[in-house]
Every structure is written in C-alpha cells, then in structure tokens.
Amino acid sequence: MPIPKPNKGESQSDFVSRCIPDLYPEYNDEQQSAAICIKTYEESKMNMSSVDRVALKISGINLLAGLDDACWEGYEAIGLKDDGSPNCVPIKDK
C-alpha cells in the first residue's frame, strides 16, 4: 500500500491521525506506522525527492537522522524503498 502524502496546509497531527490507519494493516504495529507517517510528513516539508534523499545519504550528509526510529526493534533502516518508506533490515552482529 502506498504511503499517504500530506495535504497542503495539513498539520502534522492531522496528517499522522489520517495516515496511521492506512499503514496499520501492512505493518500491524501502531508505533511503526506512526514513525513512518511522521517521517513522511517531515520529508514532505523538506520538499526533496527520494532520489535527492538517497543521494545525500550516499554522499555522507545524513539529513535523514532519525530514520532508524522508523524500524521495529532488532531492525535498522538501510536507505529507502521506491515508495519512500524505510528499508528495514535485521541488525547483524558485528
């Protein structure tokens, strides 16, 4: 399911309240859904494309701080999927 996008002038709390029910069936976790919705809202305010966000992360400029909060325990975000959602992968012991 695609992640909803904030409407022009929509507050963060209104967007997150609208977004969570759309994501909950896919992620089956309210905290995970909320984290994705909040990050989506914040990124929409940055007005950047997914390609720009990935390019910044690759170039070593981490403007996506907090992306790890979008993943459940035992997983970390490694980049973004094509739809802009975090790519959560299991954390491996180093």
C-alpha positions in Angstrom: 0.0 0.0 0.0 1.4 3.4 -0.9 2.2 5.8 2.0 -0.3 8.7 2.1 1.1 12.2 1.4 0.3 15.3 3.5 -2.2 17.7 2.0 -1.2 21.3 1.5 -1.6 23.1 4.8 -2.3 19.9 6.8 -0.9 19.9 10.3 1.4 17.1 11.4 -1.1 15.8 14.0 -3.9 15.8 11.4 -1.8 14.0 8.8 -0.5 11.4 11.3 -4.0 10.7 12.5 -5.1 10.2 8.9 -2.0 8.2 7.9 -1.7 5.6 10.7 -5.0 3.7 9.9 -3.8 3.4 6.2 -0.5 1.9 7.2 -1.5 -0.2 10.2 -2.8 -3.2 8.1 0.5 -3.5 6.3 2.8 -3.0 9.3 0.5 -4.3 12.0 2.2 -2.0 14.5 0.9 1.4 15.6 4.4 2.7 16.6 5.9 1.6 13.3 3.1 3.2 11.4 3.3 6.4 13.4 7.1 6.6 12.8 6.7 6.2 9.0 3.9 8.8 9.0 5.9 11.3 11.0 8.9 10.8 8.8 6.8 11.2 5.7 5.4 14.5 7.0 8.9 15.8 7.9 10.3 14.8 4.5 7.4 16.5 2.7 8.4 19.7 4.4 12.0 19.3 3.1 10.5 19.2 -0.4 13.0 16.7 -1.6 12.6 13.7 -4.0 13.6 10.2 -2.8 16.5 10.4 -5.3 17.8 13.6 -3.6 17.4 12.0 -0.1 19.3 8.9 -1.2 22.0 11.0 -2.9 22.5 13.0 0.3 22.8 9.8 2.4 25.3 8.3 0.0 27.4 11.4 -0.1 27.8 11.2 3.7 25.4 14.0 4.6 22.9 12.4 6.9 19.9 14.7 6.8 17.8 11.6 7.5 18.7 11.4 11.1 16.0 9.6 13.0 15.2 7.2 10.1 16.2 4.3 12.3 13.3 5.2 14.6 11.0 4.1 11.8 12.0 0.4 12.2 11.0 -2.0 14.8 13.3 -3.4 17.5 16.1 -5.6 16.0 16.0 -3.8 12.6 17.7 -0.8 11.1 16.8 1.4 8.2 19.2 1.0 5.2 18.0 3.6 2.7 14.5 4.0 1.4 12.3 1.8 -0.7 11.0 3.2 -4.0 7.8 4.4 -2.3 9.8 6.4 0.2 9.3 4.1 3.2 12.3 2.9 5.2 14.0 -0.3 4.1 14.2 -2.1 7.4 16.6 -5.0 7.6 17.7 -7.2 10.5 20.6 -5.9 12.5 23.6 -8.2 12.2 26.1 -8.7 15.0 29.4 -7.0 14.1 
